[in-house]
Amino acid sequence: MKKLFAVLLAVLMIVSLVGCNKTPTPTPSGDDDGVTKIAVLLPFTGDQSYFDTLAIAAREVNDADNKISVDVLECDPNGAADESNWMGWYDNVCEGGKYDLVVSGNGTYEGFLYKAAEKYPDQMFYNFDRSWIPEGGIPKNVYAVDWALDDLGYVVGALSAAVTKTGTVGVVVGMESQDMNQFIGGYCQVLADAGVKYVISYPGSFTDTALGKEVTEDMINKGADVIWQVAGGLGNGVIDACSGHDNVWCIGVDQDQYLQFKDSNPAWANTILTSALKNTNVAFKAVCEMVANGTYKDKLGKAETWGIALNGVGLAENDYYLANASEEVRAKVAETLAKVANGEVEVVDTKAWDEATYEVEWPKVRDANRLN
């Protein structure tokens, strides 16, 4: 009787502890028999940009019926980046070997991934958007990638120079930082070389759509007729502003934003000539396959950059782009892509500079042909 009472008491204690845990324990989907299980830890989805790209890729992997099961877990909807919350999520997905691979990343959150990698040395991790490398290097159970945003910006600048009718273009960057300016170093470089004026705006937000619209209208009033948005959710305000002007093109970011809005908001879609793609989806699918076929271990402990040659970055060449960019413009873009991929062009990369170099050199690049 005492033994039975002790068992019941233990069960009640476990139930009580689970009930107090605010972080839900994920349940891996799929059959245990030969299924590769992957957990993707995102702060949230619904940004209509960066995180949604990865979430959509995860769904496509699940739909492929290839014995790979991906669970996308929204860990931080409020964006608080609280360490105890994130480490609780990592404990849930790492303990007991539930998953073959745990995925997360981005500058705000990747520190938690590196801590989890240290705590769980037998768990494989994938940092899908590396901003920095820990002291001592990439952990031996992590593969970390970043994106050749410098090359991407150079191509967007070349396209903008080829399309503009006014000789003035613009870019809206959510916040100013050395990492964010990697997007526009090559952009400024190629525009200055082409003699095209450019306006740069740093609204200081990735969410304020009204502010995005306001700064874009100011750019248009200054003559900009091709405007690139690198601003997360604030970029919707940029698109909205461009859509109100017949002779102004917008260039989207991260995912194909023409296709994103084609059905839900045709007026917005029709102002988006193309989008600058950071193909996190392409790399993620490749990683899933590597885990499934046993070759992923060859990547562990490495940091790699996915550029044009690996289809890590590029432009969205959808039907709308093909219909609205002339053959001459498309040929110019193709030539630029080839030159950058082959290393024929040395593109400005602010992320490669140390702090002292950045402080001296960046203003020169930023202001080379900037219209104030």
C-alpha positions as CSV (number, residue, x, y, z in Angstrom):
1,M,0.0,0.0,0.0
2,K,2.8,2.4,0.9
3,K,4.6,1.5,-2.3
4,L,1.4,2.3,-4.3
5,F,1.0,5.6,-2.4
6,A,4.6,6.5,-3.2
7,V,4.1,5.8,-6.9
8,L,1.0,7.9,-7.0
9,L,2.7,10.8,-5.2
10,A,5.6,10.7,-7.7
11,V,3.2,10.9,-10.6
12,L,1.3,13.8,-9.1
13,M,4.6,15.6,-8.6
14,I,5.6,15.1,-12.2
15,V,2.2,16.4,-13.4
16,S,2.5,19.4,-11.2
17,L,6.0,20.3,-12.5
18,V,4.8,19.9,-16.1
19,G,1.8,22.2,-15.4
20,C,4.1,24.9,-14.0
21,N,6.4,24.8,-17.1
22,K,5.5,27.7,-19.3
23,T,7.5,26.3,-22.3
24,P,5.6,23.5,-23.9
25,T,7.4,20.3,-24.7
26,P,7.2,19.7,-28.5
27,T,6.0,16.4,-29.8
28,P,8.0,15.3,-32.9
29,S,5.8,14.3,-35.8
30,G,6.2,11.4,-38.1
31,D,7.0,7.7,-37.6
32,D,10.1,6.7,-35.6
33,D,11.0,4.1,-38.2
34,G,13.7,5.7,-40.4
35,V,12.4,9.3,-40.0
36,T,14.9,12.1,-39.7
37,K,13.5,14.6,-37.1
38,I,14.4,18.2,-37.2
39,A,13.4,21.0,-34.8
40,V,13.4,24.7,-36.0
41,L,13.4,27.2,-33.2
42,L,12.2,30.6,-34.4
43,P,11.2,33.6,-32.3
44,F,8.0,33.9,-34.2
45,T,6.5,33.6,-37.7
46,G,4.3,36.0,-39.6
47,D,7.0,38.6,-40.4
48,Q,6.2,38.2,-44.1
49,S,9.9,38.1,-44.7
50,Y,12.9,36.5,-43.0
51,F,11.4,33.9,-40.5
52,D,8.5,33.0,-42.8
53,T,10.9,32.0,-45.5
54,L,12.4,29.3,-43.3
55,A,8.9,28.2,-42.0
56,I,7.6,27.8,-45.5
57,A,10.7,25.8,-46.4
58,A,10.1,23.5,-43.4
59,R,6.5,22.9,-44.5
60,E,7.7,22.1,-48.0
61,V,10.2,19.5,-46.6
62,N,7.3,18.0,-44.6
63,D,5.1,17.8,-47.8
64,A,7.8,16.1,-49.8
65,D,7.2,12.7,-48.2
66,N,10.9,12.0,-48.0
67,K,11.0,10.6,-44.4
68,I,12.1,14.0,-43.0
69,S,9.9,15.5,-40.4
70,V,10.3,19.2,-39.4
71,D,8.7,20.8,-36.3
72,V,8.7,24.6,-36.4
73,L,8.5,26.0,-32.8
74,E,7.7,29.7,-32.1
75,C,9.7,30.4,-29.0
76,D,9.6,34.1,-28.5
77,P,6.5,35.9,-30.1
78,N,7.2,39.1,-28.1
79,G,10.8,39.2,-29.2
80,A,12.0,39.6,-25.6
81,A,15.1,37.4,-26.2
82,D,15.0,36.2,-22.6
83,E,17.8,33.7,-22.0
84,S,15.8,31.5,-19.5
85,N,13.0,31.2,-22.0
86,W,15.2,30.2,-24.9
87,M,17.3,27.8,-22.9
88,G,14.1,26.1,-21.7
89,W,13.2,25.5,-25.3
90,Y,16.6,24.1,-26.0
91,D,16.3,21.8,-23.0
92,N,13.0,20.5,-24.4
93,V,14.2,19.7,-27.9
94,C,17.7,18.5,-26.9
95,E,17.1,16.2,-23.9
96,G,16.5,12.6,-24.7
97,G,17.7,12.8,-28.3
98,K,14.3,13.7,-29.7
99,Y,15.7,15.3,-32.8
100,D,18.5,14.6,-35.2
101,L,19.1,18.3,-35.8
102,V,18.2,21.5,-34.0
103,V,18.0,24.7,-36.1
104,S,18.0,28.3,-35.0
105,G,20.0,31.5,-35.6
106,N,20.0,35.2,-36.2
107,G,22.1,37.7,-34.3
108,T,19.6,38.3,-31.5
109,Y,19.2,34.6,-30.7
110,E,22.3,32.7,-31.9
111,G,24.1,33.1,-28.6
112,F,21.5,30.8,-27.0
113,L,22.2,28.2,-29.7
114,Y,25.9,28.3,-28.9
115,K,25.2,27.8,-25.2
116,A,22.9,24.9,-26.0
117,A,25.6,23.4,-28.2
118,E,28.0,23.5,-25.3
119,K,25.5,22.0,-23.0
120,Y,24.5,19.2,-25.4
121,P,27.7,18.2,-27.2
122,D,26.1,15.1,-28.7
123,Q,23.3,17.1,-30.4
124,M,23.8,18.4,-33.9
125,F,22.9,22.1,-34.5
126,Y,22.5,24.3,-37.6
127,N,22.9,28.1,-37.2
128,F,21.0,29.3,-40.3
129,D,22.1,32.9,-40.1
130,R,25.5,33.4,-38.5
131,S,26.4,36.9,-37.3
132,W,29.4,36.1,-35.2
133,I,31.7,33.3,-34.3
134,P,32.2,32.4,-30.6
135,E,35.7,32.7,-29.0
136,G,37.4,29.5,-29.8
137,G,35.6,29.0,-33.1
138,I,32.4,27.3,-34.2
139,P,31.5,24.4,-31.8
140,K,32.2,21.0,-33.2
141,N,28.5,20.1,-33.2
142,V,27.4,23.2,-35.1
143,Y,27.3,24.2,-38.8
144,A,26.9,27.9,-39.2
145,V,26.2,29.8,-42.4
146,D,25.9,33.4,-43.4
147,W,25.0,35.1,-46.7
148,A,27.0,37.1,-49.2
149,L,24.8,40.2,-48.6
150,D,27.6,42.4,-50.0
151,D,27.3,40.6,-53.4
152,L,23.5,40.8,-53.2
153,G,23.6,44.5,-52.7
154,Y,25.9,45.0,-55.6
155,V,23.5,43.1,-57.9
156,V,20.5,45.2,-56.7
157,G,22.5,48.3,-57.3
158,A,23.4,47.2,-60.8
159,L,19.7,46.5,-61.5
160,S,18.6,49.8,-60.0
161,A,21.1,51.7,-62.2
162,A,19.9,49.9,-65.3
163,V,16.2,50.6,-64.5
164,T,16.1,54.2,-63.2
165,K,14.8,56.9,-65.5
166,T,15.5,59.8,-63.2
167,G,19.1,58.9,-62.3
168,T,18.2,58.7,-58.6
169,V,17.3,55.6,-56.6
170,G,16.9,54.9,-52.9
171,V,17.2,52.3,-50.2
172,V,15.4,52.0,-46.8
173,V,17.5,50.2,-44.2
174,G,15.6,49.4,-41.0
175,M,18.4,50.3,-38.6
176,E,22.0,51.4,-39.1
177,S,24.7,48.9,-38.0
178,Q,27.8,47.4,-39.5
179,D,25.9,44.2,-40.2
180,M,22.9,45.9,-41.9
181,N,25.2,48.1,-43.9
182,Q,26.7,44.9,-45.5
183,F,23.5,45.0,-47.5
184,I,24.2,48.3,-49.1
185,G,28.0,48.5,-49.3
186,G,28.1,47.0,-52.8
187,Y,24.9,48.8,-53.6
188,C,26.5,52.2,-53.0
189,Q,29.7,51.0,-54.8
190,V,28.1,50.1,-58.1
191,L,25.8,53.1,-58.1
192,A,28.6,55.5,-57.6
193,D,30.6,53.8,-60.3
194,A,27.6,54.2,-62.6
195,G,27.1,57.9,-61.7
196,V,23.6,57.2,-60.2
197,K,22.6,59.3,-57.2
198,Y,21.1,57.4,-54.2
199,V,19.2,58.3,-51.1
200,I,19.6,56.2,-47.9
201,S,17.2,56.2,-45.0
202,Y,17.6,54.5,-41.6
203,P,14.1,54.8,-39.9
204,G,15.3,53.0,-36.8
205,S,12.6,50.4,-36.9
206,F,11.8,47.1,-38.5
207,T,8.0,47.3,-37.7
208,D,6.7,50.8,-38.1
209,T,5.0,50.7,-41.5
210,A,3.7,54.3,-41.2
211,L,7.2,55.5,-40.8
212,G,8.3,53.3,-43.7
213,K,5.8,55.0,-45.9
214,E,6.7,58.4,-44.7
215,V,10.5,58.1,-45.5
216,T,9.7,56.5,-48.9
217,E,7.5,59.4,-49.9
218,D,10.3,61.7,-49.0
219,M,12.7,59.7,-51.3
220,I,10.2,59.8,-54.1
221,N,9.9,63.6,-53.7
222,K,13.7,63.8,-54.1
223,G,13.4,62.0,-57.4
224,A,14.0,58.3,-56.5
225,D,12.2,56.0,-58.9
226,V,13.6,52.6,-57.8
227,I,13.5,52.0,-54.0
228,W,14.9,48.9,-52.3
229,Q,13.6,48.0,-48.9
230,V,15.8,46.2,-46.3
231,A,13.6,46.8,-43.4
232,G,11.5,43.7,-42.3
233,G,7.9,44.6,-41.5
234,L,8.5,48.3,-42.0
235,G,9.2,47.4,-45.6
236,N,5.4,47.0,-46.1
237,G,5.2,50.8,-45.7
238,V,7.8,51.2,-48.4
239,I,5.9,49.0,-50.8
240,D,2.7,50.8,-50.0
241,A,4.3,54.2,-50.8
242,C,5.8,53.0,-54.1
243,S,2.4,51.5,-55.1
244,G,0.9,55.0,-55.1
245,H,3.2,56.2,-57.9
246,D,2.9,54.8,-61.4
247,N,6.6,55.4,-62.3
248,V,8.2,54.1,-59.2
249,W,9.5,50.5,-58.7
250,C,10.1,48.8,-55.4
251,I,12.6,46.0,-54.9
252,G,11.7,43.5,-52.1
253,V,13.9,41.6,-49.8
254,D,14.5,38.1,-48.3
255,Q,11.7,36.3,-50.1
256,D,9.8,36.9,-53.4
257,Q,7.5,39.6,-52.3
258,Y,5.7,39.9,-55.6
259,L,4.5,36.4,-55.2
260,Q,3.8,37.1,-51.5
261,F,1.3,39.9,-52.4
262,K,0.2,38.8,-55.8
263,D,-3.2,37.5,-54.6
264,S,-3.7,39.4,-51.3
265,N,-2.7,42.8,-52.5
266,P,-2.2,43.1,-56.3
267,A,-1.5,46.9,-56.1
268,W,1.5,46.2,-53.9
269,A,2.6,43.2,-56.0
270,N,2.6,45.2,-59.2
271,T,5.0,47.8,-57.9
272,I,7.6,45.1,-56.9
273,L,9.9,44.6,-59.9
274,T,11.9,41.8,-58.2
275,S,13.2,40.9,-54.7
276,A,16.7,40.5,-53.3
277,L,16.7,36.9,-52.1
278,K,18.5,35.6,-49.1
279,N,17.9,31.9,-49.9
280,T,17.7,30.5,-46.4
281,N,15.2,28.0,-47.8
282,V,17.6,26.6,-50.3
283,A,20.3,26.0,-47.7
284,F,17.9,24.6,-45.2
285,K,16.6,22.0,-47.6
286,A,20.1,21.1,-48.5
287,V,20.9,20.7,-44.8
288,C,17.9,18.5,-44.2
289,E,19.0,16.2,-47.0
290,M,22.5,16.0,-45.6
291,V,21.2,15.0,-42.2
292,A,19.0,12.4,-43.8
293,N,21.8,10.9,-45.9
294,G,24.4,11.0,-43.2
295,T,26.8,13.6,-44.7
296,Y,25.9,16.5,-42.4
297,K,28.6,15.5,-39.9
298,D,31.2,16.7,-42.5
299,K,29.9,20.2,-42.0
300,L,30.1,20.4,-38.3
301,G,32.5,22.8,-36.8
302,K,32.5,24.9,-39.9
303,A,31.3,28.4,-40.8
304,E,30.5,28.9,-44.5
305,T,29.2,31.8,-46.6
306,W,26.5,31.0,-49.2
307,G,26.8,33.3,-52.1
308,I,25.7,33.6,-55.7
309,A,27.6,30.4,-56.8
310,L,25.7,28.3,-54.2
311,N,22.3,30.1,-54.9
312,G,22.5,31.5,-51.5
313,V,21.6,34.9,-52.7
314,G,20.2,36.3,-55.9
315,L,17.2,38.1,-57.5
316,A,13.7,36.7,-57.9
317,E,13.3,36.1,-61.7
318,N,9.6,35.4,-61.7
319,D,7.2,36.0,-64.6
320,Y,6.5,39.6,-63.5
321,Y,10.2,40.4,-63.6
322,L,10.7,38.8,-66.9
323,A,7.7,40.7,-68.3
324,N,8.7,44.1,-67.0
325,A,12.5,44.1,-67.1
326,S,13.7,44.6,-70.6
327,E,16.0,42.1,-72.3
328,E,18.8,44.7,-72.0
329,V,18.3,45.1,-68.3
330,R,18.2,41.3,-67.7
331,A,21.4,40.9,-69.7
332,K,23.1,43.5,-67.6
333,V,21.9,41.8,-64.4
334,A,23.1,38.4,-65.7
335,E,26.5,39.8,-66.6
336,T,26.8,41.3,-63.1
337,L,25.8,38.1,-61.4
338,A,28.4,36.2,-63.4
339,K,31.2,38.7,-62.6
340,V,30.4,38.7,-58.9
341,A,30.2,34.9,-58.8
342,N,33.5,34.6,-60.6
343,G,35.3,37.0,-58.4
344,E,35.9,39.5,-61.2
345,V,34.5,42.3,-59.0
346,E,35.9,43.1,-55.5
347,V,32.7,44.1,-53.7
348,V,32.7,46.2,-50.6
349,D,32.0,44.1,-47.5
350,T,31.5,46.1,-44.3
351,K,31.2,42.9,-42.3
352,A,34.8,42.0,-43.1
353,W,36.2,45.2,-41.7
354,D,37.4,45.6,-38.1
355,E,35.8,48.3,-36.1
356,A,38.5,50.9,-36.7
357,T,38.5,50.3,-40.5
358,Y,34.7,50.4,-40.6
359,E,34.6,53.8,-38.9
360,V,37.1,55.3,-41.4
361,E,36.0,53.5,-44.7
362,W,32.3,53.2,-44.4
363,P,31.5,56.9,-44.6
364,K,33.5,57.1,-47.8
365,V,31.5,54.3,-49.4
366,R,28.1,55.5,-48.0
367,D,28.5,59.0,-49.2
368,A,30.4,58.5,-52.5
369,N,27.4,59.6,-54.6
370,R,24.7,60.0,-51.9
371,L,22.0,62.6,-52.4
372,N,21.2,64.2,-49.0
